[in-house]
């Protein structure tokens, strides 16, 4: 009854199904882990954004890689802006996530604390790029004199963690990445690892445009994708069972069809004759009066022509 399952077509179909089930289950768990990572990161961002600010030197030092747990932590730094060595970071989007422009990156020379005299990079915000990308744009002036900056602590950008290609041969005072090691080489002095994404004080007129805080409410579609993969995995054996039942039904119908065709080929007359026991041979033609007597054949008389 189910011997067709041993055919090449059904063996291949069954093997494909057996391979797909664990693959789909694994993809579901992969999406689940991405969901859990997103939830944990949202919690980390929320906790650090709501924590009390600490001095920037409590979290970083020259040449230090910022730990992930310190990302987005609120910090303060007091010093004087070094606008002579200010640079802009190319191809950055505004708060609308559509308009392309620059980030304004200004070194701040610390004038107090254990790292007095060291430099920390401050991302003061976003400005429009203008029409000429080959020259240094008009940048809103940084505050003169001593200033206390509050902001979010961020790790150095690299091509690996940002996906941004560090292009060579850029115009003067333009960079692709916010990287303390690169700026330390350009400045010729120690620079604290990472950088500050400024949130206060607010710039006059809103320029540069402050970088908005990261989204820490959305959890993304990963959990829904995980459930979808698991439903697909459960659907494989169900679909296989439906196909098997359909194949069996079609084969039974095909096997019964020759007998049905033979029964349909028997004429009604033959069936009636068989029932009465009479000969079903067709009768001779009748005349106009309905006589069934055959016309006599001519006789040949001896000697006559």
Secondary structure, 3 states (H helix, E strand, C coil): CCHHHHCHHHHHHHHHHHHHHHHHHHHHHHHHHHHHHHHHHHHHHHHHHCCCCEEHHHCCCECCCCCHHHCCCEEEEEEEEEEEEEEEEEEEECCCCCCEEEEEEEEEEECCCCCCCCEEEEEEEEEECCCCCCCCCCCCCCCCCEEEEEEEEECCCCHHHHCCCCCCCCCCCEECCCCHHHHHHHHCCCEEEEEEEEEECCCHHHCCECCCCCCCCCCCCHHHHHHHHHHHHHHHHHHHHHHHHHHHHHHHHHHHHHHHHHHHHCCHHHHHHHHHCCCCCCCCCCCCCCCCCCCCCCCCCCCCC
